[in-house]
Amino acid sequence: MSLTVIATAFALVLPVELPDKTLFASLVLATRFAPLPVFVGVGTAFGLQVAIAVTAGSLLSLLPEALVSGVVAVLFLVGAIVLWRSARSGPEDAGEAADVREQTSFLRAAAISFGVLFAAEWGDLSQLATAGLAARLDAPVSVFIGAWAALLTVSGLAVFLGAKLADRLPVALIRRVAAVLFLVFAVVAAVETVRTLT
């Protein structure tokens, strides 16, 4: 195990994930569910994604870029629609938001969080960066630890902020803003798909 490789992977992945879609997805999940199961689900999804990236190494970068960006565009478009529609049916004040978060079982909230992040992370820059590092450096365990630590840091910040926002802002507003962000990500991914095909 190499501390230099761990630090390199952490320093490479952290800034890539800070403005990323997965940060916003984690934040939105934390407005719907209790923070701990969201963090467990998201952290587990990130761990599996990092393990896949490290194992596959440079093979992930060989996937057709148009296919990856097209699937991501569809996923985010569906996410935007679901978020926008759920804003109308959600609780309107912070007290009700806390009650709704408490009604969802730990396992269900963790499983939903895992599924959302596992699907959203495919072909992500951090996954490709991790695969590239694993392909270049002969230290897969160190790359795994550094990349996963960076992703856990970002998801921890997002989950903490999401829980605090849900307690202070109307959930409907948070979901509508998130829906708009998801729509923007969908449009960007669709443009990338078209650009790749032409």
Helices and strands as residue ranges (DSSP letters): H 3-17, H 21-32, H 35-56, G 57-62, H 65-89, H 94-103, H 106-120, H 125-136, H 140-168, H 171-197
